[in-house]
Every structure is written in structure tokens, then in C-alpha cells.
Amino acid sequence: SPATVVLGAEVIAQVRIFAAGLEQADAAGLIEEIAAAGPGGSFLESPDTLRRLRTGYHSSPVFGHFGFEKWQELGRPSAERRLRDTTVELMARARPPENQGEILARGEGWMRSRSI
């Protein structure tokens, strides 16, 4: 289904970000700040954490990144509803490629070559 394709693309985007990891230069500063906070301490107000607060998350076009109050304001949408709404919006904006006729002809030719 189209929604499955949209969800698959979202998961792949998140996996690519995760797989890229942290830059070593970035990780060194983070480790120092965590160590400075010490056992039981909090690094949540450290300069590096505050600097990264708004950019440290994957911004999902499907599931968004908002708090409880905003979720309630939006009518408490389920994940399935957000996925469906995003899929419908993407399909409404989609335009066929310039070479659509060529693509269809190649696909139909491929199917004819494999029919019994």
C-alpha cells in the first residue's frame, strides 16, 4: 500500500541517521560534559546539550515532534492517522515524471515478456 511505502521511507531515513553515528569531535565534547556532571549529576543544562536541543532530533514528516499539549490540541491523532494523512498529502502533491510514457511502456514490455 502507499502508506507502507511512506512508513518504509521514514524508517530507512531514521536508520541512516542512526547508522551515521556521531562525529568523533562532537562525541569528545559530550563525554567531557557528562563526566563533569559526575555520578548522579545532570548534563541536561550543559552548554552543549542546550546548543543541540533543537537540532538533535530527526524531524519526521510523518510522526512529527511535538509535546503532549500540542498532540491534544491536534485532536490526539493516532500514529496510523498521521501516517494516513501524510500519505494522502504526499500523493496529492505527487506529479508524474516527465518520461512517464517511457516508464510505462518499458514496464508493460517487461510484463509481456514474462507472460505465459
C-alpha positions as CSV (number, residue, x, y, z in Angstrom):
1,S,0.0,0.0,0.0
2,P,1.1,3.6,-0.4
3,A,1.2,4.0,3.4
4,T,3.6,1.1,3.7
5,V,5.9,2.8,1.2
6,V,5.8,6.1,3.2
7,L,6.4,4.3,6.5
8,G,9.3,2.3,5.0
9,A,10.9,5.5,3.7
10,E,10.5,7.0,7.2
11,V,12.2,4.0,8.9
12,I,15.0,4.0,6.3
13,A,15.6,7.7,6.9
14,Q,15.9,7.2,10.7
15,V,18.2,4.2,10.3
16,R,20.5,6.1,8.0
17,I,20.8,8.9,10.6
18,F,21.4,6.3,13.4
19,A,24.0,4.5,11.3
20,A,25.9,7.7,10.5
21,G,26.7,7.9,14.3
22,L,28.3,10.9,16.0
23,E,31.4,12.7,14.7
24,Q,34.3,12.0,16.9
25,A,34.9,15.7,17.5
26,D,31.3,16.1,18.7
27,A,31.5,13.0,20.9
28,A,34.6,14.2,22.8
29,G,32.8,17.3,24.0
30,L,29.7,15.4,25.0
31,I,31.7,12.9,27.0
32,E,33.6,15.7,28.8
33,E,30.3,17.4,29.8
34,I,28.8,14.1,31.1
35,A,32.0,13.4,33.1
36,A,31.9,16.9,34.5
37,A,28.3,16.4,35.7
38,G,29.6,13.4,37.7
39,P,27.7,10.4,39.1
40,G,24.1,11.4,39.8
41,G,24.6,14.8,38.2
42,S,22.6,16.2,35.3
43,F,24.2,17.2,31.9
44,L,20.8,18.4,30.6
45,E,21.6,22.1,31.2
46,S,25.2,21.8,29.9
47,P,26.2,24.3,27.2
48,D,26.5,21.5,24.5
49,T,23.1,19.9,25.4
50,L,21.4,23.3,25.2
51,R,23.1,24.1,21.9
52,R,21.9,20.8,20.4
53,L,18.4,20.9,21.9
54,R,16.6,22.0,18.8
55,T,18.7,20.1,16.2
56,G,19.4,16.8,17.9
57,Y,16.3,15.1,16.7
58,H,15.1,13.6,13.5
59,S,12.2,15.7,12.3
60,S,9.7,13.3,11.0
61,P,7.3,14.5,8.3
62,V,5.1,11.5,9.2
63,F,5.1,11.5,13.0
64,G,6.2,15.0,13.9
65,H,8.0,16.1,17.1
66,F,5.6,17.8,19.5
67,G,4.7,17.7,23.1
68,F,1.6,16.3,24.9
69,E,-0.2,19.6,24.8
70,K,0.2,20.0,21.0
71,W,-0.9,16.4,20.5
72,Q,-4.0,17.1,22.4
73,E,-4.6,20.3,20.5
74,L,-4.4,18.3,17.2
75,G,-7.2,16.0,18.4
76,R,-4.9,13.3,19.8
77,P,-4.1,11.7,16.4
78,S,-3.1,8.1,16.3
79,A,0.1,7.1,14.6
80,E,-2.0,5.3,11.9
81,R,-4.0,8.5,11.3
82,R,-0.8,10.6,11.0
83,L,0.6,8.1,8.6
84,R,-2.6,8.0,6.5
85,D,-2.8,11.8,6.4
86,T,0.8,12.2,5.4
87,T,0.4,9.6,2.7
88,V,-2.7,11.3,1.3
89,E,-0.9,14.7,1.3
90,L,2.2,13.2,-0.5
91,M,0.0,11.5,-3.1
92,A,-1.9,14.8,-3.7
93,R,1.3,16.7,-4.3
94,A,3.0,14.0,-6.4
95,R,3.4,14.7,-10.1
96,P,4.2,12.1,-12.8
97,P,7.8,12.1,-14.1
98,E,8.4,13.7,-17.5
99,N,9.2,10.3,-19.0
100,Q,6.1,8.6,-17.6
101,G,5.1,7.1,-21.0
102,E,8.5,5.6,-21.5
103,I,8.5,4.1,-18.0
104,L,5.0,2.6,-18.5
105,A,6.0,1.2,-21.9
106,R,9.1,-0.4,-20.5
107,G,7.1,-1.9,-17.6
108,E,4.4,-3.3,-19.9
109,G,7.0,-4.7,-22.3
110,W,8.7,-6.4,-19.3
111,M,5.4,-7.9,-18.2
112,R,4.6,-9.2,-21.7
113,S,8.0,-10.8,-22.0
114,R,7.3,-12.9,-18.9
115,S,3.6,-13.9,-19.5
116,I,2.9,-17.5,-20.3
